[in-house]
Amino acid sequence: MSIRTIEMDFETDIVPISIPAKAEAKPGNFRSVDISKFKESKELAGNTSWLLQLKGFNREARISRHLTQVHSGVTGSATDREISPGAVMIFPKFPIDRISQADAGPTFLVKDSRGMVIDDRGRNCYFASVDTVFKLQLDSLKLEEVISSDSAPLAFIHSLSLSTDKQRMLVTSSGLDRIVEVDLRTGAPARQWSAWEHGYNRAKKSGKLVFPTYPYPQPEEDFQVIDIGNHGKGLGLPPAERTAFPNSAIYRDDDIILATMFHHGLVQINLNNGETTTVDPTLIHPHSVLPFGEGFIEQNTAEGQAKLYDSSLKNNTVLDFTNLPGLDPDAENHQWLQHVHPISDNKLVAVDSNRASIFVVDLNEGAYQRIPYQENWVIQEAHPLPISG
């Protein structure tokens, strides 16, 4: 196994998809598909090579922390968190029974890694570590830093997305409640959206209004002024002090993006003028909006669901993972569907944190494959590797 260390610090309808008849009609004109009623398979992962992104090696502690927040009714910590060790691992293929460190190929040890996108054409993988974005050339395994908080307002990065021309990247700067479009040639911001300036400016825990340092309206209630220059590195603001917590964003076209906000659901944003439209406010701690078929998919994480939207952003299908086997008893029946990544127009790979499992799902065949992974791993994303040549 080859290990490369960067730094280690332990401080419209979706036409191509033919969903089986097991789908049940539900109120709201969408179908609910219980993945647990699919047949179980051992062959769906096949001989595909994979990239796994780990934000930590402390899954049990994270489950405990989440349950403490659930029982207290408080979302997120009001104090700074310690930055966890993390990793990006390349797997020639997944074993059938259990994924472990022994199965990994080249491994890159990085701090708290979240956000990954692959440029198939250039055979480059971009991934983030706290407030920095790296580019990994998949053939040579050469690694270089391409974006950092030295040139853009980045903190606690959660997702990356490439523009069609591969010259710009959307970066969710979760620690600063903003989404930043960065020019990959210069590393400098091209456009950005700030939650505080577009109606999402009330801190989650304190309830105080938040304003940036430049002129702001004088409200008739308690408020705070936050200079992002004082929080523009590392993890940024503590989670409970964030107002929106954007954690994924993708281009719909060159100017319009879709984004999930951990505190507020799925939104659409015009990068030119900041105009923001709510798409789905019903989501509980959503993650990872991505293109799928002719529409989109995103995770209703705490509900254990993946929701499918057509090209007009109408939710037409819910994929329900809640009844699948392997739920950790320590999770107290709470769900945490972290990431669902399309492999094709009918096939998905899902990371289920509270089951410590990766599920490969074939919607056309009505089948799923469950592959448990090391119990201490906290996987952020799983991506199939593009075929060489």
Secondary structure by P-SEA (a helix, b strand, c coil): cbbbbccccccccccccccccccccccccbbbbccccccccccccccccbbbbbccccaaaaaaaaaaaaaaccccccccccccccbbbbbccccccccccccccbbbbbccccbbbbcccccbbbbbcccbbbbbcccccbbbbccccccccccccccccccccccbbbbccccccbbbbbcccccccccccccccccccccccccbbbbccccccccccccccccccccccccccccccccccccbbbbccccbbbbbbccccccccccccccccccccccccccbbbbcccccccccccccbbbbbcccccccbbbbccccccccccccccccccccccccccccccccccccbbbbbbccccbbbbbbccccccccbbbbbcccc
